[in-house]
Amino acid sequence: MRIAVTTPTGNVGRHVVATLVRAGVRPRVLLRDPGRLAPDVRDEVDAVPVDQYDADAVVAATRDVDALFWVNPTSGHGDPLAEYARATDSVVRAVTENRIGRVVFQSSVGAEKRHGAGEIDGLAETEIALDGTGVDVTHLRCGYFFTNLEFELAALRAGTLQVILPLDQPMAWVAPRDIAEVAATRLLSPDWSGRCVQAVHGPADLTWREVGDILTAATGRRSPWSASPTTPCARNSARREWSRAWSRPCSACRRASARTSCPNSPAPSGPPPRPPSPPGPTTSYDTGSPTTSRKRAAGSRFL
Ligand SMILES: NC(=O)c1ccc[n+]([C@@H]2O[C@H](COP(=O)([O-])OP(=O)(O)OC[C@H]3O[C@@H](n4cnc5c(N)ncnc54)[C@H](OP(=O)(O)O)[C@@H]3O)[C@@H](O)[C@H]2O)c1
């Protein structure tokens, strides 16, 4: 089976590549700079230099491919929806022109809303476009990556955990490596077809207070973590939209019922968009003494 993998240097893609290699597959990896591949996989893959926004290049790079792991690259500019739309054009053309049999798409919790979830709306558009091709597709609706905390390292070192949701509101977190295991399993398995939606969450939803406790336990820092004031900058606004989406998984994505199941059902007509809830209060957060989170003991991979 010929499997192509996009973003092989990304949080999830690099683990997808490693998992496929361990499974005995030699994946074709599409990336801008092959020199950025992890040294231990360089000799185990066929690397094709590709810009995912260049649809012609993506089509050329995916000829003769049976299965494709597609990730819309993380937006590097101010208009993620426009970039996701360009990426969508590339994957639709590749699937259509090369008659690729199956696609695993890295989507997000919140895509089921279709509108009102900020950047996630762009992932929803990709889902809809892939559905329209008739390809066998699995949309992985992922929780909030633990690796997002790496963007906050400077603030965390200074003892600040930026909190946007109310402290005790749970949301779905997940380790990218866990997503990769699900993605690789999907790519390798012949036992599914049609349109599938699969939620990929960690073993437990976590509140920001619990995440703070985990961080305190992991770092040994006893200094208080405090929420930064929510400023009206674009970044905080985006985080707020995403956080809202992640904090309210739809019934189809609830971990208990759908973490490993695939409804294999026809595309729904789509739930009506829900109005966004007001942002949570800006809250001071003082963990005081470190405590070990029960959730972490439950097996969540952290960073
Ligand atoms: N963060 C979350 O909590 C979360 C949750 C659900 C879904 N998602 C979605 O997951 C995706 C991001 O996945 P990730 O975190 O695994 O990726 P990531 O670590 O942010 O890496 C981005 C990847 O995109 C590649 N890339 C960037 N621009 C490219 C281009 N023009 N052509 C080809 N490759 C390009 C980068 O390659 P280089 O080596 O060339 O830089 C890198 O491999 C986004 O679509 C996001 O919406 C994120």
The ligand as an SDF file (V2000), in Angstrom:
LIG
                    3D

 48 52  0  0  0  0  0  0  0  0999 V2000
   -3.1980   22.7580   17.9220 N   0  0  0  0  0  0  0  0  0  0  0  0
   -4.3430   22.1670   18.1990 C   0  0  0  0  0  0  0  0  0  0  0  0
   -4.7710   22.0840   19.3700 O   0  0  0  0  0  0  0  0  0  0  0  0
   -5.1510   21.5570   17.0700 C   0  0  0  0  0  0  0  0  0  0  0  0
   -6.2920   20.7990   17.3650 C   0  0  0  0  0  0  0  0  0  0  0  0
   -7.0160   20.2290   16.3150 C   0  0  0  0  0  0  0  0  0  0  0  0
   -6.6140   20.4300   15.0080 C   0  0  0  0  0  0  0  0  0  0  0  0
   -5.4910   21.1900   14.7650 N   0  0  0  0  0  0  0  0  0  0  0  0
   -5.0710   21.3580   13.3620 C   0  0  0  0  0  0  0  0  0  0  0  0
   -3.8530   20.6370   13.1890 O   0  0  0  0  0  0  0  0  0  0  0  0
   -3.1020   21.2590   12.1400 C   0  0  0  0  0  0  0  0  0  0  0  0
   -1.6840   21.4990   12.6270 C   0  0  0  0  0  0  0  0  0  0  0  0
   -1.1140   20.2520   12.9130 O   0  0  0  0  0  0  0  0  0  0  0  0
    0.2420   20.0900   13.7320 P   0  0  0  0  0  0  0  0  0  0  0  0
    0.1480   20.8440   15.0220 O   0  0  0  0  0  0  0  0  0  0  0  0
    0.5320   18.6260   13.7640 O   0  0  0  0  0  0  0  0  0  0  0  0
    1.2760   20.8270   12.7920 O   0  0  0  0  0  0  0  0  0  0  0  0
    2.4940   21.7680   13.2400 P   0  0  0  0  0  0  0  0  0  0  0  0
    3.3230   21.0810   14.2740 O   0  0  0  0  0  0  0  0  0  0  0  0
    1.9740   23.1260   13.5190 O   0  0  0  0  0  0  0  0  0  0  0  0
    3.3760   21.7960   11.9410 O   0  0  0  0  0  0  0  0  0  0  0  0
    3.0050   22.4920   10.7840 C   0  0  0  0  0  0  0  0  0  0  0  0
    3.5100   21.6780    9.6420 C   0  0  0  0  0  0  0  0  0  0  0  0
    3.0740   22.2760    8.4370 O   0  0  0  0  0  0  0  0  0  0  0  0
    4.1860   22.2970    7.5610 C   0  0  0  0  0  0  0  0  0  0  0  0
    3.9210   23.3620    6.6100 N   0  0  0  0  0  0  0  0  0  0  0  0
    3.6610   24.6620    6.8920 C   0  0  0  0  0  0  0  0  0  0  0  0
    3.3900   25.3210    5.7630 N   0  0  0  0  0  0  0  0  0  0  0  0
    3.5030   24.4270    4.7460 C   0  0  0  0  0  0  0  0  0  0  0  0
    3.3440   24.5050    3.3510 C   0  0  0  0  0  0  0  0  0  0  0  0
    3.0150   25.6630    2.7520 N   0  0  0  0  0  0  0  0  0  0  0  0
    3.5210   23.3840    2.6030 N   0  0  0  0  0  0  0  0  0  0  0  0
    3.8620   22.2110    3.1990 C   0  0  0  0  0  0  0  0  0  0  0  0
    4.0220   22.0740    4.5170 N   0  0  0  0  0  0  0  0  0  0  0  0
    3.8420   23.1770    5.2920 C   0  0  0  0  0  0  0  0  0  0  0  0
    5.3860   22.4870    8.4350 C   0  0  0  0  0  0  0  0  0  0  0  0
    6.5110   22.0430    7.7600 O   0  0  0  0  0  0  0  0  0  0  0  0
    7.9480   22.7800    7.7900 P   0  0  0  0  0  0  0  0  0  0  0  0
    8.8680   21.7520    8.3510 O   0  0  0  0  0  0  0  0  0  0  0  0
    8.2150   23.0900    6.3510 O   0  0  0  0  0  0  0  0  0  0  0  0
    7.8160   24.0290    8.6220 O   0  0  0  0  0  0  0  0  0  0  0  0
    5.0190   21.5620    9.5880 C   0  0  0  0  0  0  0  0  0  0  0  0
    5.3190   20.2240    9.2870 O   0  0  0  0  0  0  0  0  0  0  0  0
   -3.8280   22.5440   11.7730 C   0  0  0  0  0  0  0  0  0  0  0  0
   -4.6070   22.3030   10.6220 O   0  0  0  0  0  0  0  0  0  0  0  0
   -4.7210   22.7750   12.9810 C   0  0  0  0  0  0  0  0  0  0  0  0
   -5.8900   23.5020   12.6330 O   0  0  0  0  0  0  0  0  0  0  0  0
   -4.7570   21.7320   15.7600 C   0  0  0  0  0  0  0  0  0  0  0  0
  1  2  1  0
  2  3  2  0
  2  4  1  0
  4  5  1  0
  4 48  2  0
  5  6  2  0
  6  7  1  0
  7  8  2  0
  8  9  1  0
  8 48  1  0
  9 10  1  0
  9 46  1  0
 10 11  1  0
 11 12  1  0
 11 44  1  0
 12 13  1  0
 13 14  1  0
 14 15  2  0
 14 16  1  0
 14 17  1  0
 17 18  1  0
 18 19  2  0
 18 20  1  0
 18 21  1  0
 21 22  1  0
 22 23  1  0
 23 24  1  0
 23 42  1  0
 24 25  1  0
 25 26  1  0
 25 36  1  0
 26 27  1  0
 26 35  1  0
 27 28  2  0
 28 29  1  0
 29 30  1  0
 29 35  2  0
 30 31  1  0
 30 32  2  0
 32 33  1  0
 33 34  2  0
 34 35  1  0
 36 37  1  0
 36 42  1  0
 37 38  1  0
 38 39  2  0
 38 40  1  0
 38 41  1  0
 42 43  1  0
 44 45  1  0
 44 46  1  0
 46 47  1  0
M  CHG  2   8   1  16  -1
M  END
$$$$
